[in-house]
Amino acid sequence: MKKFLLLLSFLFTVSVICSQTLFTYGPNAVSKDEFLRAYNKNKVAAGGDAGKAIREYLNLYINFKLKVKAAQDIRLDTLESQKNDLQNFRGEIQGTYLNDEAETEKLVNEAFIRSQKDIHVAYLFFSLADAGTDSNKIYQAAQNAYTDLLHNSTTTFSEEIQHPANQSVKAISADAGFITVFSLPYQFENIIYALHPGEISKPHLSKNGYSIFKNIEERKAVGKIKAAQILFALPPDADEVQRKNTKQTVDSVYSLLKQGADFAVLAKDFSNDKLTYMNGGALPEFGAGKYEPAFETKIFSLQKDGEISEPFLSPYGYHIIKRISLTPVSTNRTDPQAMYAIKQQVLQNERIGIAKQKFLITVLQRIGYKKNAAINETGLWNYTDSFVIANKSLTGSALNDKTILFSYNGQKITVGDWLQYAKAFRNSSESYKGSSYKKLMEKYISFTALEYYSKRLENYNPEYKYQLQEFKDGNLLFEVMERNVWSKASEDSTGLKSYYIQHKNQYNWMQSADAILVSAASEKLAQDAVQQLKKGRSWKQIMDESGSQIQVDSARYELTQIPVKDKSNLMEGTITLPVVNETDGTATFVKIIRLYQPNQPRNFEEARGLVVNDYQSYLEEKWLETIKLKYPVTINEKVFQSLVH
């Protein structure tokens, strides 16, 4: 009885699987899901009979699969060109699948939200740089300052620094001005954007010390600005004579600017900014948080493009600023250009490490990462030191080069593998402080895991597998069509002429005309050319004098091919009005030389392009007939109907 039930279960499973086969060609089966995937990717939205549209696409897809199978039968997939193309494509798309896209999108959305406002920030910093200072003392000073600032809301950061309790530690305070997303390290940005106006953060420990931040105020993001400057450098220790002479030069240049002098020319002549003076003082586009606060305040106070500031003094000297343009921050989350720009910044920023770390955790789970729990880390680091520093194995160690460190689905990574990796970093002294081996091991696990995963990506990511298969099949299709249809039709002159003779009645002219077709780079150029033709100038003179701005072609065209809005009034000698291409602004018109009545036969040369197309279709049809004899096609109509209804 048990065996009978198992048999029924097996037969039911087979029945379900078979019922989802949409069609077969020879021994090969194509599932409903595979077809739907292709159909949904390539279908064109349209009204009408859905069943008819699916049937038409099914016929196309059947022919596609047959042609690819024919290509495989003659081993076109073994060609070096095919292998190289597939390998190159694999390299192009693989990076897309080697990250946590959902986590990346979270970071992009977070950055977009933060980009909507700028925050005016002040900070206190308690440095750990002095090795002789007790780190606990530094922490206590930062904690005391935080408590004091909480209880005394009127105390400024600069006043807090002067507190007697802070005189024994290395501490600084500063007004950082307005910052925006990507202005500061991500760890600081997270703290600042979590604060409300007037709120103070708890002391935050970073590599160099403790920081306390204050959100002084917020404003709507000002966006990014392009500006140019003329810098009159003034050293901090400049004497009175230097200051006076510099100020006179500044006033003189500013006076010239007010009289309409060219800003770029004066920047080249007078600016001491060695990075910008040669290009007219133009600064790279920037947003809040890039430069010294007072400098940015002056620049962003300019209200219109072309406006020039009065001279102002900064720690670097005198500046005169010209606003070139202002790009406001996009407030539209569906703006593809804006979101793409933010994503590129995220991908180049340290914060992408968060997404990479989450992705690594997922990868380790997928590939069955197993660590050898029996290995003692201290013993491993000592063994590594012996190999890397002394270039010999540590005697008396429980480890040897064949000891397994960890594995991925059975693939073993040994101590010897690790040592070779570690040795590659021997010139980096920081990597070989005892405490850093742990970090290096984390990098090694990440490196080996991603290498293992990427080589087997088809096994873990169906979307990647499908995309590779689509490219492979498409490339094979192109190769086999080129060999069996396209080149064959073009090169078979005897076959072409024979096909033309057999179907000569199909190749007649519709109503047509000998015409001069003129294409100009702009509507104005086209209109000028029309006037010149009307005055009797030859089209060759017009084209030669245009400097490639005007192109001319003369031939016999069917009237349907002529770019003119109203074809009913065309006569011999007519010069049509220019028709403008809205995409690129080019304009086209024609001069009619001679008109022909319809249904006049085309000779072979006149019909050649049409004959080649038809002959290709003929060859393709005959070729498909031979493939179908080898691989008979059977459609499962029941499954097909489930697609339609």
FENLIN-V806391 format. One record per pair of residues at least 12 apart in sequence whose ideal C-beta (glycine too) atoms are under 6 Angstrom apart, sorted by the first residue. I is the first residue (numbers start at 1). J is the second residue. D is the distance in Angstrom with one decimal. If there is no record, write none. Layout:
# FENLIN-V806391
I&J&D + I&J&D
This chain:
# FENLIN-V806391
20&32&5.0 + 21&636&5.8 + 22&35&5.0 + 22&636&5.8 + 22&639&5.1 + 23&635&4.6 + 24&634&5.0 + 25&66&5.9 + 25&631&4.2 + 25&633&5.0 + 26&631&3.5 + 32&639&5.4 + 38&61&6.0 + 39&57&5.4 + 51&644&4.2 + 54&643&5.6 + 54&644&6.0 + 62&633&5.7 + 63&624&6.0 + 66&627&4.6 + 67&477&5.6 + 67&480&5.8 + 68&473&4.9 + 68&476&5.3 + 68&477&5.8 + 70&480&6.0 + 70&627&5.2 + 71&476&4.2 + 71&480&3.8 + 76&476&5.7 + 76&479&5.2 + 77&476&6.0 + 85&475&5.5 + 86&472&5.6 + 89&471&4.9 + 97&461&5.3 + 97&464&4.7 + 99&359&5.5 + 100&355&4.8 + 100&358&5.0 + 100&359&3.9 + 103&355&3.9 + 103&358&5.1 + 104&355&4.8 + 107&346&5.0 + 107&351&5.6 + 108&342&5.5 + 108&343&4.9 + 108&346&5.4 + 111&181&5.1 + 111&342&5.1 + 111&346&5.7 + 112&342&5.6 + 114&181&4.0 + 114&193&5.3 + 115&181&4.8 + 115&221&6.0 + 115&329&5.5 + 116&221&5.6 + 117&218&5.2 + 117&221&5.5 + 118&178&4.3 + 118&180&4.8 + 118&219&5.3 + 118&221&5.2 + 118&288&4.5 + 119&179&5.9 + 119&192&5.7 + 119&215&5.6 + 119&218&5.4 + 120&178&5.2 + 120&216&4.1 + 120&217&4.5 + 121&176&4.5 + 121&179&5.5 + 121&192&5.7 + 121&213&5.9 + 122&157&5.0 + 122&175&5.0 + 122&214&4.6 + 122&216&5.7 + 123&211&5.8 + 123&213&5.1 + 124&145&6.0 + 124&157&5.2 + 124&173&5.0 + 124&212&4.3 + 125&172&5.2 + 125&209&5.7 + 125&211&5.3 + 126&138&5.1 + 126&141&5.6 + 126&142&4.5 + 126&169&5.9 + 126&171&4.8 + 126&209&5.2 + 126&210&4.4 + 127&170&4.3 + 127&209&4.3 + 128&208&6.0 + 128&209&4.5 + 130&170&5.8 + 138&169&5.7 + 141&166&5.8 + 141&169&4.6 + 142&203&3.9 + 142&210&3.8 + 143&203&5.9 + 144&165&5.8 + 145&160&5.4 + 146&203&5.5 + 146&212&5.7 + 149&200&5.4 + 157&173&4.0 + 158&173&5.0 + 161&173&4.6 + 177&293&2.7 + 178&288&4.3 + 179&288&5.9 + 179&289&3.7 + 180&221&5.9 + 180&287&5.4 + 180&288&4.4 + 180&289&5.7 + 182&345&5.6 + 183&289&2.9 + 186&350&5.3 + 186&351&4.4 + 191&204&5.8 + 191&213&5.6 + 192&213&5.3 + 195&215&3.9 + 197&215&5.3 + 197&217&5.6 + 197&218&5.6 + 199&215&5.4 + 200&214&4.9 + 201&213&4.5 + 221&329&4.3 + 222&300&5.2 + 223&326&5.9 + 223&327&5.2 + 223&328&4.3 + 223&329&4.7 + 224&285&5.0 + 224&287&4.6 + 224&327&4.7 + 225&326&5.1 + 226&285&4.9 + 226&324&4.1 + 226&325&4.7 + 227&283&5.4 + 227&299&5.4 + 227&321&5.6 + 227&323&5.5 + 227&324&5.8 + 228&280&5.8 + 228&281&3.8 + 228&282&4.7 + 228&322&4.7 + 229&281&5.0 + 229&319&5.4 + 229&321&5.1 + 230&267&4.9 + 230&270&5.8 + 230&271&4.5 + 230&281&5.5 + 230&320&4.6 + 231&271&5.2 + 231&272&5.0 + 231&273&4.2 + 231&317&5.9 + 231&319&5.8 + 232&246&5.4 + 232&250&5.1 + 232&317&5.1 + 232&318&4.1 + 233&272&3.8 + 233&317&4.3 + 234&246&5.4 + 234&317&3.7 + 250&311&4.8 + 250&318&4.6 + 253&266&5.6 + 253&270&5.5 + 254&311&5.4 + 254&320&6.0 + 257&308&5.6 + 263&322&5.0 + 264&280&2.9 + 267&280&5.1 + 267&281&3.3 + 294&314&5.9 + 295&314&5.4 + 298&312&5.5 + 299&321&5.4 + 302&323&4.0 + 305&323&5.8 + 305&325&5.5 + 307&323&5.1 + 308&322&4.9 + 309&321&4.3 + 360&446&5.5 + 363&449&5.4 + 363&453&4.9 + 364&449&5.7 + 366&460&5.4 + 367&408&4.4 + 367&409&5.7 + 367&452&5.7 + 367&453&5.6 + 368&409&4.2 + 369&408&5.9 + 370&407&5.1 + 371&406&4.7 + 372&404&5.3 + 372&405&5.8 + 381&434&5.9 + 381&437&4.6 + 383&397&5.2 + 383&399&4.9 + 384&422&5.5 + 387&419&4.8 + 388&422&5.6 + 388&423&5.5 + 388&426&5.5 + 399&415&5.4 + 401&415&5.6 + 401&416&3.3 + 402&414&5.6 + 403&415&4.5 + 405&418&5.7 + 408&452&4.8 + 413&448&5.8 + 421&444&5.2 + 484&623&5.4 + 485&616&5.3 + 485&619&5.1 + 485&620&4.9 + 489&612&5.6 + 489&615&4.7 + 489&616&4.3 + 489&619&5.7 + 496&611&5.7 + 496&615&5.7 + 499&615&4.8 + 500&604&5.3 + 500&611&4.9 + 507&602&4.5 + 507&607&3.9 + 507&610&6.0 + 508&599&5.0 + 508&601&5.6 + 509&600&4.8 + 509&602&5.9 + 510&558&4.6 + 510&598&5.2 + 511&559&5.0 + 511&598&4.5 + 512&556&5.7 + 512&558&4.7 + 512&596&4.7 + 513&592&5.2 + 513&595&5.0 + 514&556&5.3 + 514&593&4.2 + 514&594&4.4 + 515&557&5.4 + 515&590&4.6 + 515&592&5.3 + 516&539&5.4 + 516&554&4.8 + 516&591&4.4 + 517&553&4.7 + 517&590&5.3 + 518&552&5.3 + 518&589&5.5 + 519&551&4.7 + 519&588&4.9 + 520&550&4.9 + 520&587&5.1 + 521&549&4.5 + 522&585&6.0 + 523&578&5.7 + 523&580&5.2 + 523&587&4.4 + 525&549&5.6 + 526&578&3.8 + 526&587&3.7 + 526&589&5.8 + 529&542&5.3 + 529&550&5.9 + 530&575&5.7 + 533&575&5.8 + 539&552&4.8 + 562&590&5.4 + 563&579&4.6 + 563&588&4.7 + 564&576&4.4 + 570&592&5.6 + 572&592&5.7 + 572&594&5.8 + 572&595&5.7 + 574&592&4.5 + 575&591&4.9 + 576&589&4.8 + 576&590&5.3
